Amino acid sequence: MTENIEYGEFCKILGVTPKNVILEHFLALRGIDYGIGDVAKITGLNRATTYTIMKELIEQRIVKPSRIVGRTQLFKLDESNPNVKKLIEMFNHLLDKIVDEHDHLLVEQE
């Protein structure tokens, strides 16, 4: 993983692992689909690691194939999976926490 990438709360809390980095990306930008090469580039992971983790996430039904563009298979979160629903709920809770902390800081500055 490259050192200049800033990780979000998901990775800060659960650990900066290749799987968590990919999960955080899909959770933050859910609804958007990506090719595996794009995921590698965006997350800063090497392609081999990204392919290995994506294979695991596909087998676990965390991500699913969405469409093919040219010769590239795209993937997105499988939001019908109950485990993905829990991940989204947790991710949204983290976002709410960040917003609350930000709002609290703004109030203190006034």
N, C-alpha and C positions, 0 to 999 in steps of 0.2 A: 504494500500500500504506500502511496506517496505521502510524504510528510506535510505537504502544503494544503491538504484537504482538511476543511473544518467539519467535524462531525457534529450531528445534532444530539439532542437530549436522549433519544432512543439508544444511540451507541454509547453515550456517556454513562447511562445508567446500566445497560445490559452488557456493555463491553464492546470494544472495537474489534470485532472479528469479521472476516470476509462475509459470512452469512448475514450478520447484523447490518453491515454496511449496505449490502444489496437490499435487505428487507426495508431498511430505513428509506432508501431511495424509492422503492415501489410504494411504500406507505405515504411518503410525502407527496408523491406525484401520482397518486392512484387515479385510475381512469385513463392514464396515458400509457400507451404500449411502446415497448422498446425491443430492439434486437439485442442479442447477447453481446455483440461487439460494442454497441452503444453503452450498455450497462458497464462494461469493462472500462471504457473511456471515461464515463461520467464519474464512476466510483474510484478510479485510480487503481483498480485491481488488474492484475495481468489476465490475459484472455484464458489461459488454462485454468486458473483458479475460478474465474467467473463461470466458465463452462461447467466445471465440477459442481459448484454451488447451485447454479441454475438447474442442473439435472436433478439434484437433490430436492430443490424447491418444487420442481414440476412433479416429481414422484410423490411428494407430500401434498400435492394439490394446493400449494401456497400461491404459485403462479401457474398460468395456463396459456397455451397458444391463443392468440387473438386473431391475427390475420397475417397474410404474406404480402410483402411489398417488394416487387422485383423478385430477387431470389432470397430475400431475408425473412425468416420467420420472426414475428414480433410476439411479445409476451406481456401480460398484465396480471395484476392480482386476481385471484379467484375469489371474488367477494361472496360467493355462495358457500364457501367452506366455513364452518363454524369457528375453526381456529383463526382464520383470517379475520372474521368478524371481531373476535376478541383482541387480536393485534391492532385492528383499526380503533377499537374502543380505547385501548391503552394509549395508542399514539395520540388520539384526540384529547385524552385526559392530560397527557404531557403538554400538548399545545395550549390547552386551557390554563395549565399551571404557568407556562411562560407568559401568556397574555396577562394573567393576574399579577405576576411579579413585575411585569413592565408597567402596568397601570399603577401599581403601588409606588413604583419609583417615580412616575410622572407626578403623582399626587404629592409625594415628599418634596419634589423640586419646586412646586408652586408656592 
